[in-house]
Amino acid sequence: MSIRAILFDLDDTLAVDEAVSHESFAHVATIASKNFGVDEDVFARDAMAIARDLWASGECRPYCREIGISAFECLWGGFSGESPELSALRGWAQAYRKEVFQATLKRQCVEFSTEAPEMLSAEFSASRRARQRLMPKAREIITGLATTHRLGLLTNGAPDLQREKIEASGLGSVFHAIAISGEHGIGKPKPEIFHHLLGELGVAPLEALMVGNSLERDITGARNAGVCSIWIKVPGSEEHADVAPDHTITCLDEIPRILGQYDLQAGK
């Protein structure tokens, strides 16, 4: 059976995510160095570690894990929405952001004003938004594939934050259907979110390919839904999971070659 639809993950598949967050921590560290005399590398390293630790022990972690909201996203997402879960996350995130940079400054053993943590938090948020950019070849590949295949975007995360990223990417109008875990209350790797998107695209699982960087969520989810998968290996976002993708690539421009293999198998 030939491939009629391609499902794409967003973060670190089409849009740079982890590297941009690291750049934003480095930006904040530079400001902290100028204002408080801290070592930039140590400050950035400590801030990332503290952000992860506080997120992991936070009261909203179960919801974040279910929907796919990372520790670093909690430093800049608005989390608008009326659901109890989003309301709770919105309130918790405000205190979390201040606590991350307050704890980081304390670890540097420097004196700082009560306003300093909020100032650094605001700098991180502004930097993270300003640095948004696409993965190499993303625009060319997506626009080209849209002329030959049904395209779906399947991304975990908070509704407003993922919509903001999609808007910043400039790719939203290229997709025939978009599914965001936070809008459905269920995320990858559960098969239901895949089947929902496939239904919107009007294709069967065997007629689709899933492209994503997460073995745990994208590749395992595709396997759960009966969809073949392409794992894009992105330096810095690698993870372990007991699942093997059907294909592995390092750049999006390798996708047409794989599609050609399916066409040959289908006798096209």
Steps between C-alpha positions, in 0.01 A plus 500: 500500500638843407543785748227763471562701816796609711463595865760734645598577856580868566767551768849398384347349188385808309584776749817521708418452868768366733784701346298822514427442868871449566576822314248683716657368819837621369348842430367524855836383635672783316267751662552339841876520450487871421272577794624261768845384390407133466672249273285478187549130432438401860191721524346357181575143604354552848190676367420213264552239771289691753223555244483127431510407871227744603284392207545132584387556860226750414132441557421541128749240378240224440300727267818624331613142438162396364470795260871542427598832658869518584680668788643765270160573344369577848746789504331686215156358418188702573278192551176682429181299517210432732563136586588428865832350389608804300383738771706313758804489271472871423509586869775255585722610210513860622651396832718235333670751271597727786615206711725363223704816469488583869641156585761533226620837632514362852712210381753752364532649851445858380287783633200599290185709527152356540425613145795315343338154457196646324727711280699193393178304447369773268830498310475125446143525373581783259814328374322168445231667290744711300720202409232276348611353168447201273711189468726485191306442176166495686322764291616362166416139586159574651382725217621247244333202667174691535459483122512119494378381842250577773694662784410488868665666798487297821655678796490458874472809717284780634248634245604866509874433503493251212272730299746783563787283374302397192424866424867591541601217266291635214408142406153476649312554175697222327348224714170340410429422868658583836460319832638638828490272803389776737193567287389138522613411852713214371846487350753282326580211538134406548354380170172692534661835411654340188168350395328835549743672263487216248121532500526871421739421217277221371773235485558159655797434732678296233477797263690733735853566626584670831812720514630601841805530724360328809532125522282495811214706360518520119640161408331300776175683430520425130562133579198500735283649226618267224687775316849464353755741641802711414721600791701818449810493719550850639821560700411599854152351500591132484327267743473131573191294428449133427360556153659487155388747233432378150743760366764731649612831353716794607344765275151557365621499139543121528122448512438505121747211459302292751172587333653379174560162659132469590401602147719223357345245734154614394596473132463871433 
